[in-house]
Amino acid sequence: MTLRGQVAAGLILLAGIAGTAGCEDAAKKSVVHAAVPGSTLAALNEAASQTPAVSTSKVVASDNPPGRLQLVPLPVFPPKRRSLLMLPPPVRGSKEELLARVEQKFASGEQNYKAGHLEAARKDFDEAVDWMLESGYDLNGDTRLSELFHRVVDTVYADELQAFRAGDGFQEAPAVPAPIDEVAEMTFPVDPRLKDRAEEAAKSLSHDLPLTVNDQVLSFLNFFQTPRGRAIVETGLRRAGRYRDMISRVLQEEGMPQDLIYLAQAESAFQPLALSRAGARGIWQFVAWRGNEYGLRHTWWVDERQDPEKATRAAARHLRDLYSMYGDWYLAMAAYNCGPGNVQKGIERTGYADFWELYKRNVLPRETKNYVPIIVALTLIAKDAAHYGIQVDPEPPVPTDVVKPGRAVDLRLVAETIDVDVETLRSLNPSLLRLATPDDPSFELHLPAGTAERFSAEIADIPADKWVSWRRHRVEAGETLTSIGKKYRVTSAEIAAANNLEHGAALSAGEKLIIPATQPQTEIKRRLVSYRVRRGDTMLGIADRYSVSPDDVRKWNRLKSNHVNRGMVLRIYTLGGAPEAHPARARSKSKRPSRPATNVAQASPKPETKN
């Protein structure tokens, strides 16, 4: 019985109890009696008098007028009196056996989850929960059972895992909130005790950006001493270790100040999947249109705003352009946050090309007013961390190999080929929005250092057009072709043929097999995407977004030219084109011919204001 079944059963039981409790109240209400013909009434009374009744008493309404039905005992035989016993569900095996079985099943689910086998992981997790619920043991009455049950449930139904479990390989990876949204809206009192040290540090510490110390900066210095503020600082300094060398190199190549790294710390705490409420993404928090302006592609498959190195170079060039406009780093930072147009309006209204004057005159958005003081405060803390009692071990840089698959390949197949888990690949390729690479010869896939040659050698054993559906499997002790085939829903004969094995051949533990798996139905459906044309879209741009050719888009939508209108809905097949043939049953259900793309009204996309 699944967890959903348990909940349903509980609701039914409660409903029954509620219904029983309501009978007494219902009996107190007046009863409206229907009129019954005299012959019918006589027949009923005669039948009742000849039938043994549960009780000899009769209930007759004293105010019944003639011709009205009198209430009589129901004509049923009284059952023998028996005591009612509540029997518990049967207990299957000892507690030790149950604990061992659930631990094993839960471990299997975690292994499948890390490998990207989401359907198998879902089945393992559900069975682990069901076994405990159906065991008959009081889960809260035994410490070990209670701890295991809550560990399983908390893990299985955690938000991030729930989102992943709902995916099918083509669902976009979940983002994380950008820290700047939380910090920029706060106000905090000024602690005068911080002023002397901050002013001394601003004069003595090496820096290549101005470090102004005033009440606005001191208020955020005070916030970053609170538990919440300290956690934000420590997270950023710890994650900075992974990207510091790369960011330093790019800033140097672009001729930009090294301290601009603290802008990224304020924006995202160096989390590539950070997403702000304004729709800005990545460690440098670009909105889509500004990112596109500086060469960051955003397609159905990838979002280069989440590529740490590409986004760093784009941010360096954007900040260089902004500095050339104002000749002032604080104004350049402000413009990076709210756009140069807003900063320019503030300058024109006040006549001051100075950030602190614009701050005093309240001509900048609130978030932007706090933005520069936050960056200055973080810079002071990062350069003098020991004084503020902050000690973190920076994460080391992660070396990678880079390969160009040349076409779409499922990350689960890549992980199985080089024996790493899918999460490792996703962390090395944060720009990927799906569990597959785009069908783009120029796309660069990052692999753990030292695995590129192995990947290239082993992936060659699988036909390139099967890279999004076939799998690899490492044989475990006791497995057979039949048991492996059941796991992937293919026949043992198909596995044997793909690996040049005799049918029924014995397998050795550790041996790797090619699995000619078919895509689950949910993934096949995901191949078809409906895209609504927006203002400014072109056929070439839409085709590039989905890594398909304009010719195919015209063919799928029966278009004679590359002209597209705003509001038009296009059919896009995101993997290898449309299926060559459709099931006959599917064709027979619809007698209407398929229609070309149609025009549908659509409002203009909401303008983005950040960056």
Summary of the structure (lengths in Angstrom):
residues: 611
radius of gyration: 34.3
end to end distance: 52.2
largest distance: 111.5
contacts: 1726
relative contact order: 0.07
helix: 49%
strand: 7%
